[in-house]
């Protein structure tokens, strides 16, 4: 059976016993200094998520299985979905039980492209600063947006939140009515070349580490 890419959360991310992670939004910017002492900043490209992860000590057979899955990525060629293991669910709903089978959607997108609101949430559902949300947009390729919530918002009795800011900015192609993921919201990522390492940590275990960067293609 052919392996389908991007690898789903169940196919790889949920199998990773991540012990520590440095998950951050990286800028693509340059600075220019003027004779007046003023410093100008300019964006060269979109802000993308990057992560450096370290797994806990893993039995060698399990580590070999994980290494085989990483090798199917063919380096940076094939993508997979990965979420921040520190924040798999909203702060106010740490197991996702309150959300249940509810499928929230984008209710509005601000003209500044850095704010939005959601609908179809449970009455009183709380989105906290630092929570993530994700959604797919575009076609050929289908892109995956991952945003961090920067303002708290609570759904009203109709399941609609007030407008709140997110980062990175919402990219062109996102549309009202799109289904939003609050459970294990993930980015589509590629493995940074030569970052995967799986040295032995004794006779029985290995320690795996790797780095990834979000991709808006594929």
C-alpha positions in Angstrom: 0.0 0.0 0.0 1.4 3.4 -1.0 2.3 5.9 1.8 0.2 9.0 1.6 1.7 12.4 2.2 1.5 14.6 4.2 1.7 12.0 6.9 -1.3 12.3 9.1 -1.1 13.1 12.8 -2.0 9.5 13.6 0.7 8.2 11.3 3.6 10.1 12.9 3.0 13.0 15.3 0.9 11.0 17.8 3.6 8.3 17.9 6.4 10.7 19.0 7.1 10.7 22.8 8.4 14.3 22.7 10.1 15.2 25.9 11.2 18.7 25.1 10.4 21.1 22.3 11.3 24.6 21.1 8.3 25.7 19.1 8.3 29.2 17.7 7.2 31.5 15.0 10.2 32.6 12.9 10.4 35.9 11.0 11.9 36.3 7.6 13.1 39.9 8.0 16.1 42.1 7.3 17.3 45.2 9.2 18.8 48.3 7.6 20.5 51.0 9.7 20.4 54.7 8.7 22.9 57.4 9.4 20.4 59.0 11.7 20.5 55.9 13.9 17.1 54.8 12.9 16.7 51.1 12.1 14.3 50.0 9.5 12.8 46.5 9.4 11.3 44.8 6.3 9.6 41.5 5.8 11.2 39.3 3.1 8.6 36.5 3.4 5.9 35.0 5.5 6.4 34.1 9.2 6.7 30.3 9.5 6.6 27.9 12.4 9.8 26.1 13.3 10.4 23.4 16.0 13.3 21.6 17.5 12.2 18.4 19.3 13.8 15.9 21.5 12.2 12.6 22.3 12.5 10.7 25.6 14.7 7.6 25.7 13.0 5.1 23.4 13.5 1.3 23.2 15.6 0.5 20.2 12.9 -1.4 18.3 10.5 1.5 18.8 13.2 4.0 17.8 13.9 2.0 14.6 10.2 2.1 13.8 10.1 5.9 14.2 13.3 6.3 12.2 11.8 4.3 9.4 8.8 6.6 9.3 11.1 9.6 9.2 13.0 8.0 6.4 9.8 7.8 4.3 9.9 11.6 4.2 13.0 11.5 2.0 14.6 14.3 3.8 12.7 17.6 3.2 10.8 16.2 0.2 7.6 14.9 1.8 5.7 16.8 4.5 3.9 15.7 7.6 1.5 17.2 10.2 2.9 18.2 13.6 1.3 20.0 16.5 2.9 21.7 19.5 2.9 18.9 22.1 2.6 21.4 24.9 -0.7 22.7 23.6 -2.7 19.9 22.0 -6.0 21.4 23.2 -7.3 24.8 24.4 -6.4 25.8 27.9 -10.0 25.8 29.1 -10.6 22.4 27.5 -7.5 20.3 28.2 -8.8 17.0 26.8 -11.1 18.4 24.1 -14.1 16.9 25.9 -16.1 20.2 26.0 -15.7 20.7 22.3 -16.6 17.1 21.7 -17.7 16.5 18.1 -18.4 20.2 17.5 -16.8 21.6 14.3 -16.2 25.3 14.7 -15.9 27.5 11.6 -14.5 30.9 10.7 -17.2 33.5 11.3 -15.3 36.6 10.1 -11.8 37.7 9.0 -10.7 41.3 9.8 -9.7 43.6 7.0 -6.3 44.0 8.8 -5.8 40.2 8.1 -4.7 39.7 11.7 -8.0 39.2 13.4 -10.9 36.8 13.1 -13.9 35.3 14.9 -15.3 31.8 15.2 -18.8 30.3 15.1 -20.5 27.0 15.9 -18.8 26.7 19.3 -20.4 25.5 22.5 -22.1 28.2 24.5 -19.5 29.9 26.8 -16.5 28.1 25.2 -13.3 30.0 26.1 -10.4 30.6 23.8 -7.3 31.6 25.8 -4.3 33.6 24.9 -1.7 31.1 23.7 -4.2 28.6 22.3 -3.8 27.4 18.7 -6.2 27.0 15.8 -5.6 25.6 12.4 -7.5 25.3 9.1 -6.9 24.4 5.5 -7.3 26.8 2.7 -6.5 27.1 -1.0 -6.4 24.4 -3.7 -3.5 22.8 -5.6 -1.9 22.9 -3.2 -4.1 22.8 -0.2 -2.3 24.9 2.5 -2.5 24.5 6.3 -2.7 27.6 8.4 -1.6 27.5 12.1 -2.3 30.5 14.3 -1.7 31.3 17.9 -4.5 33.2 19.6 -3.4 36.6 21.0 -6.6 37.8 22.7 -9.0 35.8 24.8 -12.5 35.3 23.5 -15.6 33.6 24.8 -18.4 32.2 22.6 -21.9 33.7 23.2 -25.1 31.8 23.5 -25.2 31.5 19.7 -21.7 30.0 19.6 -20.0 33.0 18.1 -16.9 34.6 19.6 -16.0 38.3 19.5 -13.2 39.3 17.1 -9.7 38.4 18.4 -6.2 38.8 17.0 -4.0 35.9 15.9 -0.4 35.5 14.7 0.8 35.0 12.1 -1.4 37.2 10.0 -4.2 35.4 8.1 -3.0 34.7 4.6 -5.0 35.4 1.4 -7.2 32.4 0.5 -8.7 31.9 4.0 -12.5 32.2 3.8 -15.5 32.6 6.1 -17.2 29.3 6.7 -14.0 27.2 6.7 -13.9 24.5 9.4 -11.3 25.2 12.2 -9.3 22.7 14.2 -8.9 23.3 17.9 -8.0 19.8 18.8 -4.3 19.0 18.0 -4.1 22.0 15.6 -1.2 21.2 13.4 1.2 22.8 10.9 2.3 21.1 7.7 6.0 20.8 8.1 9.1 19.4 6.5 12.2 17.9 8.1 15.2 20.3 8.1 17.9 18.4 6.2 20.5 16.6 8.3 18.7 17.5 11.5 17.4 14.0 12.3 19.5 12.1 14.9 19.0 8.8 16.7 22.1 7.9 18.7 21.9 5.0 21.1 21.6 5.8 24.8 22.8 2.5 26.1 22.3 -1.1 25.1 18.5 -0.9 25.0 17.4 2.6 24.2 18.0 5.4 21.7 17.3 9.2 21.8 15.8 10.8 18.8 15.9 14.5 17.9 14.9 16.5 14.8 14.0 19.9 13.5 11.1 21.0 11.3 9.9 24.0 9.4 6.4 24.9 8.2 5.8 24.7 4.5 3.1 26.4 2.6 3.5 24.2 -0.5 3.0 20.6 -1.3 
